[in-house]
């Protein structure tokens, strides 16, 4: 009643029209992330027009996503490193060391093969655990030097970039190692490295239920502690968009079918009759993508819901104030580098599984794409600002750009030029936004 009276008593006031910015503000969607999603969709449409829609086929979209997974996994850790006002230039070399470690342990003449025997089912599990420990130890070494010795992270990790690349050469004898465990190769994706059509729909439904549950829980918690809540239409809108996007991605993954020769060979091995129209086997969600989703959830939980994440953002905002507040800044920085080492080892597993080998160049150049993806995703190089979803979106943008340029026939130098321009533009926009906000 008061609103109506106010509107009538002031006839000169024009009625407010809901703008897109106001609607997005009501949903509390990050405008930068919204812009990145729009840019990613626009990039796909442009490449789709140039290639006559061929690049938008399910096989290309799934392949593009799998290629982005390795960089995206490391990018989630790079957010923590950069937010704490540090940098890690050695991630590509750590990927190379751990990938070569897996290969040396699992090949026909590997250490584990000699101990357990060829084809033992525990071989790949033990190799994976050892590789993760190697990554953690490398991260702990570099983190100790940065946090307790006081050497700047740029220098420490630059030295690590060079030193660990040399370690790859030494432990491999200067040659690539091929022939990894068959079960381990599932981590690399591909038709046989996916969870299948039925299980993919189950995962999609579980994610949708999780989205609805989180929205309901968040709304109840806000009301419980007296915080403002989003309008109901905004809650419904977020839930519907999230579920539609999830099920749409599952549909795309299931539209990627096994190649017919591979499907026929599988049918012969399992005694399945082949129908007249051919055998249709849905690949489903690749394991690297599922692994990325798990990593993203865990890293988001650590960054937003645990004391470690709050300490990292406090250090990035003001290191002196964080230390005066009682935060053990050295231990927190050490933990962040250990976490980065583990993520690099996980990415190395995906890279080695995809190649079924470890070459001397595995991981080379990762550091540039990881840092670019993180910065494009909104992480500020001055520290204190950054999100896990933003880094993953940045990795998808970089992967889409590289894959699209390669698909239309541009060579690697042109891809590097485009990536460099995108990175400079992203950092320039971030600096401009920060100056405008100040």
C-alpha positions, 0 to 999 in steps of 0.5 A: 500500500505504501509503495502504491501511494508513493508511486501515485504521489510522485507522477514524475518518476519513471517506472523502472524497467528490469535490465539484464544487469539488474536481473543478473544481480538478483540471481547473484551470478558473477558477471565476469563468469557470465561473460566468459560463458557467453564468450565461450559460446560465441567462440564455438559459434564462430568456429562452427560457422567457419567449419560448416558446423563440423567442429560442433559434432559430439566427437569434436566437443568431447575431444576438446573437453578432454584436451582441456582437462589436464590444464584445467585440473592444474588451473584449480591449484594455480588459483590458490597459488596466485591468490596467495601472491605466489606463482608456480612456473614448474607445473609443466615439468612436474607433469613431465616427471610424474608422467615418466614415473608412471611409465617407468613403473608400469611398462613391461620392463618397469619396476612394479612389473618385476615385483608384482608380475606383468598384468597384475591388477594392483600395478596401476594403483600402486604406480598412481599412488607413488606418482602422487607422492612424487608430486607432493614431495616436489611441491613440498620441496619448492614450498619449503624454499619459498615459505621458510627460506624466503626465496621468491616463488618466481625464482624457485619455480623457474629453477624447478622448471629447468631442473625437473625437465632435466630430471625427466631426461635423466630418469628416462635415459633420453627416450620416451617410454610406451606401453602403460597398464591397460586399466590405467589408460582408462584415465585418458578418455576415449571411447573405452575411457568413458563411463558409458551412456547409462551411467552418464545419465545416472551421474547427470540426474545425481548432479541435478538433485545435488543442484536442487538440494544445494539451492534449498540448503543455501536458502534455509541457511540464509534465512536461519542466520538472517541473511538476505535471500534471492527471489524465488524466481531467481532460485528456480531460474538457477536450478533450471539452467543448471539442470538443463546445462548438465543434462545437455552436456550428458546428451552430447557425451552420449551422442559420441558413439564408439567407432564401428570397428571398435564396437564390432570387435567388442561385440565379438569378444563378448559374444554380442550379435551385431544388428543389421544397422550396426552396433551403437555403443554410447561413450558417455562422460570421459573419465578425465572430465569426471575427474575434473568435476571431482577435483573442482568440487574438492578444490571449491570446498577447500577454497570456500568452506575450509579454514585453509581457503580462508587463510589463503585469501587472507594472505593474498589480501594482506600478508602482514595483517594475516600474520598479525591475526595469528595465521601461520602464513608459512605453513599455509603457503607450504600446503598450497605448493604441496596441493599443487604438486598433487594436482600436477601429478594427477594431470600427469596421469591423465596426460600419460594415459591419453598417450599410452606413453611418456615422452620427453615433452609431456607437460612442456608449455603447460605452465603458460596455458595454466597461468593464462587460463587462471588469469583469464578466469578472473584471478588477479596477479596481485593476489586475493581474488580468484575462483575455481570455476573461473579458472576452469572456464578459462581453461575451456576458453584456451582449449577451444581457441587452440582446438578451433585454430588447429581444426581450421588449419592454422599451425602452432605459431598462430595458436601461440599468437592468438593465446598471447593476445587473449591473455594480454586482453584479459589482463588488460581488462582486469586492470581496467576494472580494478582501476575503475573500481578504485 
